[in-house]
Amino acid sequence: MTKYIKKPVEVEAFKFAVDDTPEWFLEKTKNSYCEFRHDSNGVACILSTPEGSVMIARAGDFIIKGVEGEIYPCESRIFEKTYEKV
């Protein structure tokens, strides 16, 4: 089996409901569907992707701005294993 390694790519990200919300997130979500909810599990951000699926970010998860400007959530423990601050 052929193996591959992930190319080093710099992304912008913030910890949802922990860090200040960056302007790129506010700009991206003002014209697209992003619903904020608060329930017994805390605050959540429901994001609709361009492909039509739904992704959920909970407080403490990272929201990433991808290489093509897309936004998506990533659990904190996965993010911290995959990325490091620059």
N, CA, C and O atoms as a Maestro MAE file, in Angstrom:
{
 s_m_m2io_version
 :::
 2.0.0
}

f_m_ct {
 s_m_title
 :::
 protein
 m_atom[344] {
  # First column is atom index #
  i_m_mmod_type
  r_m_x_coord
  r_m_y_coord
  r_m_z_coord
  i_m_residue_number
  s_m_chain_name
  s_m_pdb_residue_name
  s_m_pdb_atom_name
  i_m_atomic_number
  :::
  1 25 0.838 -1.168 0.000 1 A "MET " " N  " 7
  2 3 0.000 0.000 0.000 1 A "MET " " CA " 6
  3 2 0.888 1.237 0.000 1 A "MET " " C  " 6
  4 15 1.875 1.304 0.733 1 A "MET " " O  " 8
  5 25 0.532 2.210 -0.822 2 A "THR " " N  " 7
  6 3 1.260 3.466 -0.888 2 A "THR " " CA " 6
  7 2 0.861 4.345 0.290 2 A "THR " " C  " 6
  8 15 -0.318 4.455 0.627 2 A "THR " " O  " 8
  9 25 1.861 4.971 0.914 3 A "LYS " " N  " 7
  10 3 1.588 5.867 2.037 3 A "LYS " " CA " 6
  11 2 1.771 7.306 1.601 3 A "LYS " " C  " 6
  12 15 2.556 7.605 0.701 3 A "LYS " " O  " 8
  13 25 1.032 8.195 2.255 4 A "TYR " " N  " 7
  14 3 1.103 9.621 1.975 4 A "TYR " " CA " 6
  15 2 1.251 10.380 3.280 4 A "TYR " " C  " 6
  16 15 0.856 9.899 4.342 4 A "TYR " " O  " 8
  17 25 1.823 11.567 3.189 5 A "ILE " " N  " 7
  18 3 1.921 12.439 4.349 5 A "ILE " " CA " 6
  19 2 1.199 13.741 4.020 5 A "ILE " " C  " 6
  20 15 1.275 14.234 2.895 5 A "ILE " " O  " 8
  21 25 0.514 14.282 4.984 6 A "LYS " " N  " 7
  22 3 -0.228 15.523 4.801 6 A "LYS " " CA " 6
  23 2 0.739 16.670 4.554 6 A "LYS " " C  " 6
  24 15 1.720 16.832 5.280 6 A "LYS " " O  " 8
  25 25 0.460 17.464 3.528 7 A "LYS " " N  " 7
  26 3 1.284 18.632 3.242 7 A "LYS " " CA " 6
  27 2 1.110 19.654 4.366 7 A "LYS " " C  " 6
  28 15 0.016 19.800 4.911 7 A "LYS " " O  " 8
  29 25 2.171 20.350 4.708 8 A "PRO " " N  " 7
  30 3 2.013 21.398 5.717 8 A "PRO " " CA " 6
  31 2 1.201 22.555 5.134 8 A "PRO " " C  " 6
  32 15 1.603 23.175 4.149 8 A "PRO " " O  " 8
  33 25 0.074 22.832 5.744 9 A "VAL " " N  " 7
  34 3 -0.812 23.898 5.293 9 A "VAL " " CA " 6
  35 2 -1.144 24.768 6.494 9 A "VAL " " C  " 6
  36 15 -1.546 24.269 7.545 9 A "VAL " " O  " 8
  37 25 -0.975 26.061 6.329 10 A "GLU " " N  " 7
  38 3 -1.308 26.991 7.406 10 A "GLU " " CA " 6
  39 2 -2.787 27.356 7.292 10 A "GLU " " C  " 6
  40 15 -3.253 27.756 6.225 10 A "GLU " " O  " 8
  41 25 -3.518 27.217 8.392 11 A "VAL " " N  " 7
  42 3 -4.941 27.558 8.423 11 A "VAL " " CA " 6
  43 2 -5.198 28.557 9.540 11 A "VAL " " C  " 6
  44 15 -4.407 28.683 10.474 11 A "VAL " " O  " 8
  45 25 -6.307 29.261 9.430 12 A "GLU " " N  " 7
  46 3 -6.768 30.112 10.518 12 A "GLU " " CA " 6
  47 2 -7.830 29.337 11.273 12 A "GLU " " C  " 6
  48 15 -8.616 28.610 10.666 12 A "GLU " " O  " 8
  49 25 -7.863 29.482 12.589 13 A "ALA " " N  " 7
  50 3 -8.838 28.762 13.401 13 A "ALA " " CA " 6
  51 2 -9.060 29.506 14.708 13 A "ALA " " C  " 6
  52 15 -8.240 30.322 15.128 13 A "ALA " " O  " 8
  53 25 -10.187 29.204 15.339 14 A "PHE " " N  " 7
  54 3 -10.462 29.747 16.664 14 A "PHE " " CA " 6
  55 2 -11.285 28.740 17.443 14 A "PHE " " C  " 6
  56 15 -11.981 27.901 16.870 14 A "PHE " " O  " 8
  57 25 -11.193 28.839 18.752 15 A "LYS " " N  " 7
  58 3 -11.940 27.949 19.640 15 A "LYS " " CA " 6
  59 2 -13.325 28.549 19.846 15 A "LYS " " C  " 6
  60 15 -13.472 29.624 20.426 15 A "LYS " " O  " 8
  61 25 -14.348 27.827 19.356 16 A "PHE " " N  " 7
  62 3 -15.729 28.307 19.383 16 A "PHE " " CA " 6
  63 2 -16.210 28.503 20.815 16 A "PHE " " C  " 6
  64 15 -16.030 27.639 21.673 16 A "PHE " " O  " 8
  65 25 -16.830 29.664 21.054 17 A "ALA " " N  " 7
  66 3 -17.394 30.052 22.353 17 A "ALA " " CA " 6
  67 2 -16.332 30.192 23.446 17 A "ALA " " C  " 6
  68 15 -16.657 30.228 24.633 17 A "ALA " " O  " 8
  69 25 -15.062 30.270 23.039 18 A "VAL " " N  " 7
  70 3 -13.958 30.481 23.982 18 A "VAL " " CA " 6
  71 2 -13.150 31.702 23.528 18 A "VAL " " C  " 6
  72 15 -12.974 32.656 24.286 18 A "VAL " " O  " 8
  73 25 -12.661 31.661 22.282 19 A "ASP " " N  " 7
  74 3 -11.873 32.762 21.719 19 A "ASP " " CA " 6
  75 2 -12.803 33.832 21.149 19 A "ASP " " C  " 6
  76 15 -13.995 33.600 20.949 19 A "ASP " " O  " 8
  77 25 -12.233 35.000 20.896 20 A "ASP " " N  " 7
  78 3 -12.980 36.032 20.174 20 A "ASP " " CA " 6
  79 2 -13.304 35.507 18.781 20 A "ASP " " C  " 6
  80 15 -12.491 34.817 18.166 20 A "ASP " " O  " 8
  81 25 -14.491 35.834 18.289 21 A "THR " " N  " 7
  82 3 -14.911 35.378 16.965 21 A "THR " " CA " 6
  83 2 -14.252 36.252 15.902 21 A "THR " " C  " 6
  84 15 -14.434 37.469 15.906 21 A "THR " " O  " 8
  85 25 -13.486 35.643 14.988 22 A "PRO " " N  " 7
  86 3 -12.787 36.434 13.978 22 A "PRO " " CA " 6
  87 2 -13.731 36.966 12.900 22 A "PRO " " C  " 6
  88 15 -14.807 36.418 12.663 22 A "PRO " " O  " 8
  89 25 -13.303 38.027 12.269 23 A "GLU " " N  " 7
  90 3 -14.094 38.669 11.220 23 A "GLU " " CA " 6
  91 2 -14.376 37.718 10.058 23 A "GLU " " C  " 6
  92 15 -15.468 37.757 9.489 23 A "GLU " " O  " 8
  93 25 -13.409 36.858 9.691 24 A "TRP " " N  " 7
  94 3 -13.640 35.948 8.556 24 A "TRP " " CA " 6
  95 2 -14.794 34.997 8.822 24 A "TRP " " C  " 6
  96 15 -15.506 34.624 7.889 24 A "TRP " " O  " 8
  97 25 -14.999 34.596 10.074 25 A "PHE " " N  " 7
  98 3 -16.127 33.708 10.411 25 A "PHE " " CA " 6
  99 2 -17.444 34.480 10.311 25 A "PHE " " C  " 6
  100 15 -18.413 33.984 9.736 25 A "PHE " " O  " 8
  101 25 -17.480 35.676 10.862 26 A "LEU " " N  " 7
  102 3 -18.691 36.490 10.803 26 A "LEU " " CA " 6
  103 2 -19.073 36.801 9.360 26 A "LEU " " C  " 6
  104 15 -20.247 36.745 8.994 26 A "LEU " " O  " 8
  105 25 -18.079 37.128 8.548 27 A "GLU " " N  " 7
  106 3 -18.327 37.438 7.138 27 A "GLU " " CA " 6
  107 2 -18.838 36.207 6.385 27 A "GLU " " C  " 6
  108 15 -19.781 36.304 5.599 27 A "GLU " " O  " 8
  109 25 -18.222 35.063 6.624 28 A "LYS " " N  " 7
  110 3 -18.596 33.830 5.920 28 A "LYS " " CA " 6
  111 2 -19.992 33.366 6.310 28 A "LYS " " C  " 6
  112 15 -20.726 32.852 5.466 28 A "LYS " " O  " 8
  113 25 -20.371 33.536 7.566 29 A "THR " " N  " 7
  114 3 -21.653 33.000 8.030 29 A "THR " " CA " 6
  115 2 -22.821 33.974 7.885 29 A "THR " " C  " 6
  116 15 -23.969 33.573 8.079 29 A "THR " " O  " 8
  117 25 -22.570 35.223 7.553 30 A "LYS " " N  " 7
  118 3 -23.692 36.164 7.457 30 A "LYS " " CA " 6
  119 2 -24.574 35.883 6.241 30 A "LYS " " C  " 6
  120 15 -25.768 36.183 6.271 30 A "LYS " " O  " 8
  121 25 -24.013 35.317 5.179 31 A "ASN " " N  " 7
  122 3 -24.792 35.022 3.978 31 A "ASN " " CA " 6
  123 2 -25.064 33.534 3.805 31 A "ASN " " C  " 6
  124 15 -25.724 33.137 2.846 31 A "ASN " " O  " 8
  125 25 -24.577 32.727 4.697 32 A "SER " " N  " 7
  126 3 -24.825 31.293 4.591 32 A "SER " " CA " 6
  127 2 -25.472 30.822 5.882 32 A "SER " " C  " 6
  128 15 -25.464 31.541 6.881 32 A "SER " " O  " 8
  129 25 -26.012 29.662 5.867 33 A "TYR " " N  " 7
  130 3 -26.761 29.157 7.007 33 A "TYR " " CA " 6
  131 2 -25.840 28.756 8.146 33 A "TYR " " C  " 6
  132 15 -24.991 27.876 8.001 33 A "TYR " " O  " 8
  133 25 -26.018 29.402 9.256 34 A "CYS " " N  " 7
  134 3 -25.321 29.054 10.490 34 A "CYS " " CA " 6
  135 2 -26.294 29.332 11.620 34 A "CYS " " C  " 6
  136 15 -26.669 30.480 11.859 34 A "CYS " " O  " 8
  137 25 -26.695 28.296 12.303 35 A "GLU " " N  " 7
  138 3 -27.673 28.453 13.385 35 A "GLU " " CA " 6
  139 2 -26.987 28.211 14.719 35 A "GLU " " C  " 6
  140 15 -26.262 27.230 14.887 35 A "GLU " " O  " 8
  141 25 -27.218 29.107 15.660 36 A "PHE " " N  " 7
  142 3 -26.670 28.954 16.997 36 A "PHE " " CA " 6
  143 2 -27.758 28.408 17.910 36 A "PHE " " C  " 6
  144 15 -28.893 28.884 17.896 36 A "PHE " " O  " 8
  145 25 -27.403 27.413 18.696 37 A "ARG " " N  " 7
  146 3 -28.350 26.808 19.636 37 A "ARG " " CA " 6
  147 2 -27.717 26.720 21.008 37 A "ARG " " C  " 6
  148 15 -26.496 26.654 21.152 37 A "ARG " " O  " 8
  149 25 -28.575 26.720 22.010 38 A "HIS " " N  " 7
  150 3 -28.127 26.512 23.382 38 A "HIS " " CA " 6
  151 2 -29.036 25.460 23.994 38 A "HIS " " C  " 6
  152 15 -30.255 25.622 24.030 38 A "HIS " " O  " 8
  153 25 -28.429 24.376 24.477 39 A "ASP " " N  " 7
  154 3 -29.213 23.315 25.108 39 A "ASP " " CA " 6
  155 2 -28.473 22.822 26.349 39 A "ASP " " C  " 6
  156 15 -27.547 23.481 26.823 39 A "ASP " " O  " 8
  157 25 -28.872 21.683 26.869 40 A "SER " " N  " 7
  158 3 -28.244 21.166 28.086 40 A "SER " " CA " 6
  159 2 -26.761 20.838 27.899 40 A "SER " " C  " 6
  160 15 -26.023 20.729 28.878 40 A "SER " " O  " 8
  161 25 -26.321 20.681 26.643 41 A "ASN " " N  " 7
  162 3 -24.906 20.422 26.348 41 A "ASN " " CA " 6
  163 2 -24.116 21.707 26.150 41 A "ASN " " C  " 6
  164 15 -22.910 21.661 25.906 41 A "ASN " " O  " 8
  165 25 -24.777 22.848 26.252 42 A "GLY " " N  " 7
  166 3 -24.113 24.126 26.051 42 A "GLY " " CA " 6
  167 2 -24.452 24.726 24.704 42 A "GLY " " C  " 6
  168 15 -25.434 24.343 24.067 42 A "GLY " " O  " 8
  169 25 -23.636 25.665 24.277 43 A "VAL " " N  " 7
  170 3 -23.874 26.355 23.016 43 A "VAL " " CA " 6
  171 2 -23.316 25.525 21.852 43 A "VAL " " C  " 6
  172 15 -22.298 24.846 21.985 43 A "VAL " " O  " 8
  173 25 -24.004 25.598 20.715 44 A "ALA " " N  " 7
  174 3 -23.555 24.885 19.519 44 A "ALA " " CA " 6
  175 2 -23.787 25.771 18.309 44 A "ALA " " C  " 6
  176 15 -24.675 26.623 18.303 44 A "ALA " " O  " 8
  177 25 -22.983 25.557 17.296 45 A "CYS " " N  " 7
  178 3 -23.124 26.248 16.020 45 A "CYS " " CA " 6
  179 2 -23.390 25.174 14.978 45 A "CYS " " C  " 6
  180 15 -22.566 24.282 14.775 45 A "CYS " " O  " 8
  181 25 -24.537 25.257 14.319 46 A "ILE " " N  " 7
  182 3 -24.912 24.293 13.287 46 A "ILE " " CA " 6
  183 2 -24.541 24.917 11.949 46 A "ILE " " C  " 6
  184 15 -25.111 25.934 11.551 46 A "ILE " " O  " 8
  185 25 -23.579 24.302 11.253 47 A "LEU " " N  " 7
  186 3 -23.088 24.831 9.981 47 A "LEU " " CA " 6
  187 2 -23.563 23.965 8.826 47 A "LEU " " C  " 6
  188 15 -23.459 22.739 8.878 47 A "LEU " " O  " 8
  189 25 -24.077 24.594 7.797 48 A "SER " " N  " 7
  190 3 -24.414 23.881 6.569 48 A "SER " " CA " 6
  191 2 -23.237 24.007 5.617 48 A "SER " " C  " 6
  192 15 -22.706 25.099 5.417 48 A "SER " " O  " 8
  193 25 -22.832 22.893 5.035 49 A "THR " " N  " 7
  194 3 -21.714 22.902 4.097 49 A "THR " " CA " 6
  195 2 -22.233 23.145 2.685 49 A "THR " " C  " 6
  196 15 -23.422 22.963 2.423 49 A "THR " " O  " 8
  197 25 -21.351 23.556 1.770 50 A "PRO " " N  " 7
  198 3 -21.767 23.736 0.379 50 A "PRO " " CA " 6
  199 2 -22.300 22.437 -0.251 50 A "PRO " " C  " 6
  200 15 -23.084 22.473 -1.199 50 A "PRO " " O  " 8
  201 25 -21.861 21.295 0.290 51 A "GLU " " N  " 7
  202 3 -22.309 20.009 -0.229 51 A "GLU " " CA " 6
  203 2 -23.681 19.613 0.302 51 A "GLU " " C  " 6
  204 15 -24.253 18.615 -0.134 51 A "GLU " " O  " 8
  205 25 -24.212 20.395 1.246 52 A "GLY " " N  " 7
  206 3 -25.536 20.123 1.777 52 A "GLY " " CA " 6
  207 2 -25.571 19.329 3.068 52 A "GLY " " C  " 6
  208 15 -26.652 19.018 3.567 52 A "GLY " " O  " 8
  209 25 -24.424 18.998 3.614 53 A "SER " " N  " 7
  210 3 -24.422 18.288 4.897 53 A "SER " " CA " 6
  211 2 -24.393 19.301 6.043 53 A "SER " " C  " 6
  212 15 -24.180 20.495 5.832 53 A "SER " " O  " 8
  213 25 -24.608 18.806 7.236 54 A "VAL " " N  " 7
  214 3 -24.642 19.657 8.421 54 A "VAL " " CA " 6
  215 2 -23.528 19.230 9.358 54 A "VAL " " C  " 6
  216 15 -23.330 18.039 9.602 54 A "VAL " " O  " 8
  217 25 -22.796 20.215 9.886 55 A "MET " " N  " 7
  218 3 -21.728 19.956 10.844 55 A "MET " " CA " 6
  219 2 -22.021 20.767 12.097 55 A "MET " " C  " 6
  220 15 -22.557 21.873 12.017 55 A "MET " " O  " 8
  221 25 -21.670 20.221 13.248 56 A "ILE " " N  " 7
  222 3 -21.951 20.889 14.513 56 A "ILE " " CA " 6
  223 2 -20.648 21.191 15.245 56 A "ILE " " C  " 6
  224 15 -19.796 20.317 15.411 56 A "ILE " " O  " 8
  225 25 -20.509 22.436 15.677 57 A "ALA " " N  " 7
  226 3 -19.389 22.842 16.527 57 A "ALA " " CA " 6
  227 2 -19.938 23.122 17.912 57 A "ALA " " C  " 6
  228 15 -20.895 23.882 18.062 57 A "ALA " " O  " 8
  229 25 -19.346 22.522 18.912 58 A "ARG " " N  " 7
  230 3 -19.740 22.766 20.302 58 A "ARG " " CA " 6
  231 2 -18.668 23.641 20.959 58 A "ARG " " C  " 6
  232 15 -17.543 23.741 20.470 58 A "ARG " " O  " 8
  233 25 -19.038 24.263 22.062 59 A "ALA " " N  " 7
  234 3 -18.093 25.117 22.779 59 A "ALA " " CA " 6
  235 2 -16.799 24.351 23.033 59 A "ALA " " C  " 6
  236 15 -16.821 23.222 23.523 59 A "ALA " " O  " 8
  237 25 -15.680 24.974 22.698 60 A "GLY " " N  " 7
  238 3 -14.374 24.342 22.879 60 A "GLY " " CA " 6
  239 2 -13.848 23.672 21.629 60 A "GLY " " C  " 6
  240 15 -12.648 23.416 21.532 60 A "GLY " " O  " 8
  241 25 -14.726 23.377 20.654 61 A "ASP " " N  " 7
  242 3 -14.258 22.850 19.371 61 A "ASP " " CA " 6
  243 2 -13.606 23.985 18.597 61 A "ASP " " C  " 6
  244 15 -13.914 25.156 18.823 61 A "ASP " " O  " 8
  245 25 -12.716 23.641 17.695 62 A "PHE " " N  " 7
  246 3 -12.121 24.643 16.821 62 A "PHE " " CA " 6
  247 2 -12.957 24.770 15.557 62 A "PHE " " C  " 6
  248 15 -13.502 23.787 15.056 62 A "PHE " " O  " 8
  249 25 -13.049 25.980 15.055 63 A "ILE " " N  " 7
  250 3 -13.633 26.205 13.736 63 A "ILE " " CA " 6
  251 2 -12.483 26.661 12.858 63 A "ILE " " C  " 6
  252 15 -11.784 27.622 13.180 63 A "ILE " " O  " 8
  253 25 -12.294 25.967 11.751 64 A "ILE " " N  " 7
  254 3 -11.151 26.163 10.859 64 A "ILE " " CA " 6
  255 2 -11.603 26.831 9.573 64 A "ILE " " C  " 6
  256 15 -12.656 26.508 9.022 64 A "ILE " " O  " 8
  257 25 -10.790 27.767 9.105 65 A "LYS " " N  " 7
  258 3 -10.969 28.326 7.764 65 A "LYS " " CA " 6
  259 2 -10.001 27.568 6.876 65 A "LYS " " C  " 6
  260 15 -8.785 27.698 7.021 65 A "LYS " " O  " 8
  261 25 -10.535 26.776 5.959 66 A "GLY " " N  " 7
  262 3 -9.712 25.934 5.102 66 A "GLY " " CA " 6
  263 2 -8.998 26.694 4.003 66 A "GLY " " C  " 6
  264 15 -9.141 27.910 3.883 66 A "GLY " " O  " 8
  265 25 -8.231 25.975 3.202 67 A "VAL " " N  " 7
  266 3 -7.395 26.578 2.173 67 A "VAL " " CA " 6
  267 2 -8.194 27.232 1.051 67 A "VAL " " C  " 6
  268 15 -7.662 28.071 0.323 67 A "VAL " " O  " 8
  269 25 -9.453 26.861 0.905 68 A "GLU " " N  " 7
  270 3 -10.291 27.489 -0.119 68 A "GLU " " CA " 6
  271 2 -11.366 28.381 0.497 68 A "GLU " " C  " 6
  272 15 -12.350 28.714 -0.164 68 A "GLU " " O  " 8
  273 25 -11.182 28.772 1.767 69 A "GLY " " N  " 7
  274 3 -12.107 29.665 2.438 69 A "GLY " " CA " 6
  275 2 -13.289 28.974 3.094 69 A "GLY " " C  " 6
  276 15 -14.128 29.630 3.710 69 A "GLY " " O  " 8
  277 25 -13.363 27.655 2.967 70 A "GLU " " N  " 7
  278 3 -14.447 26.908 3.598 70 A "GLU " " CA " 6
  279 2 -14.251 26.898 5.107 70 A "GLU " " C  " 6
  280 15 -13.127 27.015 5.595 70 A "GLU " " O  " 8
  281 25 -15.343 26.759 5.838 71 A "ILE " " N  " 7
  282 3 -15.234 26.674 7.291 71 A "ILE " " CA " 6
  283 2 -15.817 25.352 7.759 71 A "ILE " " C  " 6
  284 15 -16.821 24.871 7.233 71 A "ILE " " O  " 8
  285 25 -15.172 24.783 8.750 72 A "TYR " " N  " 7
  286 3 -15.648 23.516 9.292 72 A "TYR " " CA " 6
  287 2 -15.145 23.348 10.715 72 A "TYR " " C  " 6
  288 15 -14.085 23.863 11.071 72 A "TYR " " O  " 8
  289 25 -15.911 22.620 11.534 73 A "PRO " " N  " 7
  290 3 -15.497 22.396 12.919 73 A "PRO " " CA " 6
  291 2 -14.555 21.207 13.041 73 A "PRO " " C  " 6
  292 15 -14.511 20.329 12.179 73 A "PRO " " O  " 8
  293 25 -13.804 21.205 14.138 74 A "CYS " " N  " 7
  294 3 -12.899 20.094 14.449 74 A "CYS " " CA " 6
  295 2 -12.836 19.982 15.971 74 A "CYS " " C  " 6
  296 15 -12.594 20.968 16.668 74 A "CYS " " O  " 8
  297 25 -13.055 18.782 16.471 75 A "GLU " " N  " 7
  298 3 -12.968 18.586 17.918 75 A "GLU " " CA " 6
  299 2 -11.584 19.007 18.414 75 A "GLU " " C  " 6
  300 15 -10.578 18.805 17.734 75 A "GLU " " O  " 8
  301 25 -11.554 19.586 19.590 76 A "SER " " N  " 7
  302 3 -10.319 20.113 20.156 76 A "SER " " CA " 6
  303 2 -9.210 19.064 20.221 76 A "SER " " C  " 6
  304 15 -8.065 19.349 19.869 76 A "SER " " O  " 8
  305 25 -9.543 17.856 20.668 77 A "ARG " " N  " 7
  306 3 -8.499 16.824 20.812 77 A "ARG " " CA " 6
  307 2 -7.899 16.430 19.461 77 A "ARG " " C  " 6
  308 15 -6.704 16.142 19.385 77 A "ARG " " O  " 8
  309 25 -8.697 16.413 18.403 78 A "ILE " " N  " 7
  310 3 -8.195 16.104 17.053 78 A "ILE " " CA " 6
  311 2 -7.372 17.272 16.524 78 A "ILE " " C  " 6
  312 15 -6.298 17.080 15.954 78 A "ILE " " O  " 8
  313 25 -7.884 18.485 16.719 79 A "PHE " " N  " 7
  314 3 -7.176 19.671 16.258 79 A "PHE " " CA " 6
  315 2 -5.781 19.733 16.863 79 A "PHE " " C  " 6
  316 15 -4.803 19.978 16.156 79 A "PHE " " O  " 8
  317 25 -5.690 19.510 18.167 80 A "GLU " " N  " 7
  318 3 -4.412 19.621 18.855 80 A "GLU " " CA " 6
  319 2 -3.423 18.527 18.452 80 A "GLU " " C  " 6
  320 15 -2.214 18.713 18.594 80 A "GLU " " O  " 8
  321 25 -3.911 17.401 17.956 81 A "LYS " " N  " 7
  322 3 -3.028 16.353 17.433 81 A "LYS " " CA " 6
  323 2 -2.570 16.653 16.013 81 A "LYS " " C  " 6
  324 15 -1.538 16.147 15.572 81 A "LYS " " O  " 8
  325 25 -3.335 17.475 15.293 82 A "THR " " N  " 7
  326 3 -3.096 17.718 13.872 82 A "THR " " CA " 6
  327 2 -2.364 19.030 13.600 82 A "THR " " C  " 6
  328 15 -1.576 19.122 12.659 82 A "THR " " O  " 8
  329 25 -2.625 20.041 14.424 83 A "TYR " " N  " 7
  330 3 -2.089 21.374 14.165 83 A "TYR " " CA " 6
  331 2 -1.235 21.863 15.328 83 A "TYR " " C  " 6
  332 15 -1.381 21.415 16.466 83 A "TYR " " O  " 8
  333 25 -0.332 22.802 15.006 84 A "GLU " " N  " 7
  334 3 0.407 23.500 16.044 84 A "GLU " " CA " 6
  335 2 0.436 24.974 15.691 84 A "GLU " " C  " 6
  336 15 0.363 25.333 14.516 84 A "GLU " " O  " 8
  337 25 0.542 25.841 16.707 85 A "LYS " " N  " 7
  338 3 0.565 27.284 16.478 85 A "LYS " " CA " 6
  339 2 1.806 27.690 15.720 85 A "LYS " " C  " 6
  340 15 2.883 27.123 15.909 85 A "LYS " " O  " 8
  341 25 1.645 28.680 14.859 86 A "VAL " " N  " 7
  342 3 2.798 29.244 14.148 86 A "VAL " " CA " 6
  343 2 3.039 30.665 14.603 86 A "VAL " " C  " 6
  344 15 3.966 31.318 14.124 86 A "VAL " " O  " 8
  :::
 }
 m_bond[343] {
  # First column is bond index #
  i_m_from
  i_m_to
  i_m_order
  :::
  1 1 2 1
  2 2 3 1
  3 3 4 2
  4 3 5 1
  5 5 6 1
  6 6 7 1
  7 7 8 2
  8 7 9 1
  9 9 10 1
  10 10 11 1
  11 11 12 2
  12 11 13 1
  13 13 14 1
  14 14 15 1
  15 15 16 2
  16 15 17 1
  17 17 18 1
  18 18 19 1
  19 19 20 2
  20 19 21 1
  21 21 22 1
  22 22 23 1
  23 23 24 2
  24 23 25 1
  25 25 26 1
  26 26 27 1
  27 27 28 2
  28 27 29 1
  29 29 30 1
  30 30 31 1
  31 31 32 2
  32 31 33 1
  33 33 34 1
  34 34 35 1
  35 35 36 2
  36 35 37 1
  37 37 38 1
  38 38 39 1
  39 39 40 2
  40 39 41 1
  41 41 42 1
  42 42 43 1
  43 43 44 2
  44 43 45 1
  45 45 46 1
  46 46 47 1
  47 47 48 2
  48 47 49 1
  49 49 50 1
  50 50 51 1
  51 51 52 2
  52 51 53 1
  53 53 54 1
  54 54 55 1
  55 55 56 2
  56 55 57 1
  57 57 58 1
  58 58 59 1
  59 59 60 2
  60 59 61 1
  61 61 62 1
  62 62 63 1
  63 63 64 2
  64 63 65 1
  65 65 66 1
  66 66 67 1
  67 67 68 2
  68 67 69 1
  69 69 70 1
  70 70 71 1
  71 71 72 2
  72 71 73 1
  73 73 74 1
  74 74 75 1
  75 75 76 2
  76 75 77 1
  77 77 78 1
  78 78 79 1
  79 79 80 2
  80 79 81 1
  81 81 82 1
  82 82 83 1
  83 83 84 2
  84 83 85 1
  85 85 86 1
  86 86 87 1
  87 87 88 2
  88 87 89 1
  89 89 90 1
  90 90 91 1
  91 91 92 2
  92 91 93 1
  93 93 94 1
  94 94 95 1
  95 95 96 2
  96 95 97 1
  97 97 98 1
  98 98 99 1
  99 99 100 2
  100 99 101 1
  101 101 102 1
  102 102 103 1
  103 103 104 2
  104 103 105 1
  105 105 106 1
  106 106 107 1
  107 107 108 2
  108 107 109 1
  109 109 110 1
  110 110 111 1
  111 111 112 2
  112 111 113 1
  113 113 114 1
  114 114 115 1
  115 115 116 2
  116 115 117 1
  117 117 118 1
  118 118 119 1
  119 119 120 2
  120 119 121 1
  121 121 122 1
  122 122 123 1
  123 123 124 2
  124 123 125 1
  125 125 126 1
  126 126 127 1
  127 127 128 2
  128 127 129 1
  129 129 130 1
  130 130 131 1
  131 131 132 2
  132 131 133 1
  133 133 134 1
  134 134 135 1
  135 135 136 2
  136 135 137 1
  137 137 138 1
  138 138 139 1
  139 139 140 2
  140 139 141 1
  141 141 142 1
  142 142 143 1
  143 143 144 2
  144 143 145 1
  145 145 146 1
  146 146 147 1
  147 147 148 2
  148 147 149 1
  149 149 150 1
  150 150 151 1
  151 151 152 2
  152 151 153 1
  153 153 154 1
  154 154 155 1
  155 155 156 2
  156 155 157 1
  157 157 158 1
  158 158 159 1
  159 159 160 2
  160 159 161 1
  161 161 162 1
  162 162 163 1
  163 163 164 2
  164 163 165 1
  165 165 166 1
  166 166 167 1
  167 167 168 2
  168 167 169 1
  169 169 170 1
  170 170 171 1
  171 171 172 2
  172 171 173 1
  173 173 174 1
  174 174 175 1
  175 175 176 2
  176 175 177 1
  177 177 178 1
  178 178 179 1
  179 179 180 2
  180 179 181 1
  181 181 182 1
  182 182 183 1
  183 183 184 2
  184 183 185 1
  185 185 186 1
  186 186 187 1
  187 187 188 2
  188 187 189 1
  189 189 190 1
  190 190 191 1
  191 191 192 2
  192 191 193 1
  193 193 194 1
  194 194 195 1
  195 195 196 2
  196 195 197 1
  197 197 198 1
  198 198 199 1
  199 199 200 2
  200 199 201 1
  201 201 202 1
  202 202 203 1
  203 203 204 2
  204 203 205 1
  205 205 206 1
  206 206 207 1
  207 207 208 2
  208 207 209 1
  209 209 210 1
  210 210 211 1
  211 211 212 2
  212 211 213 1
  213 213 214 1
  214 214 215 1
  215 215 216 2
  216 215 217 1
  217 217 218 1
  218 218 219 1
  219 219 220 2
  220 219 221 1
  221 221 222 1
  222 222 223 1
  223 223 224 2
  224 223 225 1
  225 225 226 1
  226 226 227 1
  227 227 228 2
  228 227 229 1
  229 229 230 1
  230 230 231 1
  231 231 232 2
  232 231 233 1
  233 233 234 1
  234 234 235 1
  235 235 236 2
  236 235 237 1
  237 237 238 1
  238 238 239 1
  239 239 240 2
  240 239 241 1
  241 241 242 1
  242 242 243 1
  243 243 244 2
  244 243 245 1
  245 245 246 1
  246 246 247 1
  247 247 248 2
  248 247 249 1
  249 249 250 1
  250 250 251 1
  251 251 252 2
  252 251 253 1
  253 253 254 1
  254 254 255 1
  255 255 256 2
  256 255 257 1
  257 257 258 1
  258 258 259 1
  259 259 260 2
  260 259 261 1
  261 261 262 1
  262 262 263 1
  263 263 264 2
  264 263 265 1
  265 265 266 1
  266 266 267 1
  267 267 268 2
  268 267 269 1
  269 269 270 1
  270 270 271 1
  271 271 272 2
  272 271 273 1
  273 273 274 1
  274 274 275 1
  275 275 276 2
  276 275 277 1
  277 277 278 1
  278 278 279 1
  279 279 280 2
  280 279 281 1
  281 281 282 1
  282 282 283 1
  283 283 284 2
  284 283 285 1
  285 285 286 1
  286 286 287 1
  287 287 288 2
  288 287 289 1
  289 289 290 1
  290 290 291 1
  291 291 292 2
  292 291 293 1
  293 293 294 1
  294 294 295 1
  295 295 296 2
  296 295 297 1
  297 297 298 1
  298 298 299 1
  299 299 300 2
  300 299 301 1
  301 301 302 1
  302 302 303 1
  303 303 304 2
  304 303 305 1
  305 305 306 1
  306 306 307 1
  307 307 308 2
  308 307 309 1
  309 309 310 1
  310 310 311 1
  311 311 312 2
  312 311 313 1
  313 313 314 1
  314 314 315 1
  315 315 316 2
  316 315 317 1
  317 317 318 1
  318 318 319 1
  319 319 320 2
  320 319 321 1
  321 321 322 1
  322 322 323 1
  323 323 324 2
  324 323 325 1
  325 325 326 1
  326 326 327 1
  327 327 328 2
  328 327 329 1
  329 329 330 1
  330 330 331 1
  331 331 332 2
  332 331 333 1
  333 333 334 1
  334 334 335 1
  335 335 336 2
  336 335 337 1
  337 337 338 1
  338 338 339 1
  339 339 340 2
  340 339 341 1
  341 341 342 1
  342 342 343 1
  343 343 344 2
  :::
 }
}
